[in-house]
Amino acid sequence: MDMDETKILIVGGSSGMGLALARRCLAEGSGVIIAGRNAARLNAARDELDRPAALATAVADISREAEVAALFARIGRLEHIVSTA
């Protein structure tokens, strides 16, 4: 699959399967946003992935509707959404 120029949101992307998927998508040329509740874990994941131009992080609790709405308002159009949370 050609992943160049795609934008992917991975909820729960700071560890485990979400982090592994973020790594793979970045390697395939996608722009990735990893979201989670813990800013420190997101920052550690960003440092580990080391792809500052293609990776963004977003602190959001997906159990809170207002935070989810604000997240989508900030990030705009996406091609894919993955939830590992």
C-alpha positions in Angstrom: 0.0 0.0 0.0 1.3 3.5 -0.9 1.3 5.4 2.4 3.1 8.6 1.1 1.2 11.7 1.8 -1.4 10.1 4.1 -2.3 11.5 7.5 -3.0 8.9 10.3 -4.3 9.4 13.8 -3.2 6.7 16.3 -5.1 6.9 19.6 -3.0 5.1 22.2 0.1 5.6 20.1 2.6 6.3 22.9 3.3 2.6 23.7 2.8 -1.0 22.7 1.0 -1.8 19.4 0.1 1.9 18.8 3.8 2.9 19.0 4.8 0.0 16.8 2.2 1.0 14.2 3.3 4.6 14.4 6.9 3.5 13.7 5.8 1.5 10.7 3.6 4.2 9.2 6.4 6.8 9.6 8.8 4.4 7.8 6.2 4.1 5.0 6.1 7.9 4.5 2.9 8.8 6.4 2.3 11.8 8.5 1.3 10.5 12.0 -0.4 12.0 15.0 -0.2 10.0 18.2 -2.8 10.8 20.8 -3.1 9.8 24.4 -3.8 11.1 27.9 -0.3 11.3 29.2 1.9 14.2 27.9 5.1 12.7 29.3 4.5 9.3 27.6 3.7 11.1 24.3 6.9 13.1 24.5 8.9 10.0 25.2 7.4 8.3 22.2 8.1 11.3 20.0 11.7 11.2 21.1 12.0 7.5 20.5 10.4 7.7 17.0 12.7 10.7 16.1 10.7 11.9 13.1 9.9 15.5 14.0 8.7 16.6 10.6 6.3 13.7 10.1 5.1 13.1 13.7 2.8 15.2 16.0 1.4 14.4 19.4 -1.9 15.4 20.9 -3.0 15.0 24.5 -6.6 13.9 24.7 -8.8 11.7 26.8 -11.1 9.8 24.4 -13.6 9.1 27.1 -14.4 12.9 27.1 -16.5 14.0 24.2 -15.3 17.6 24.4 -11.7 16.6 24.2 -12.3 14.4 21.2 -14.2 17.2 19.4 -11.3 19.6 20.2 -8.8 17.0 18.9 -10.5 16.6 15.6 -11.0 20.4 15.2 -7.2 20.8 15.7 -6.0 18.1 13.4 -8.3 18.5 10.4 -8.6 16.0 7.6 -7.4 12.4 8.1 -7.1 9.4 5.9 -7.0 6.8 8.7 -7.9 6.6 12.4 -6.6 3.7 14.6 -7.5 3.2 18.2 -5.4 1.0 20.3 -6.5 2.7 23.5 
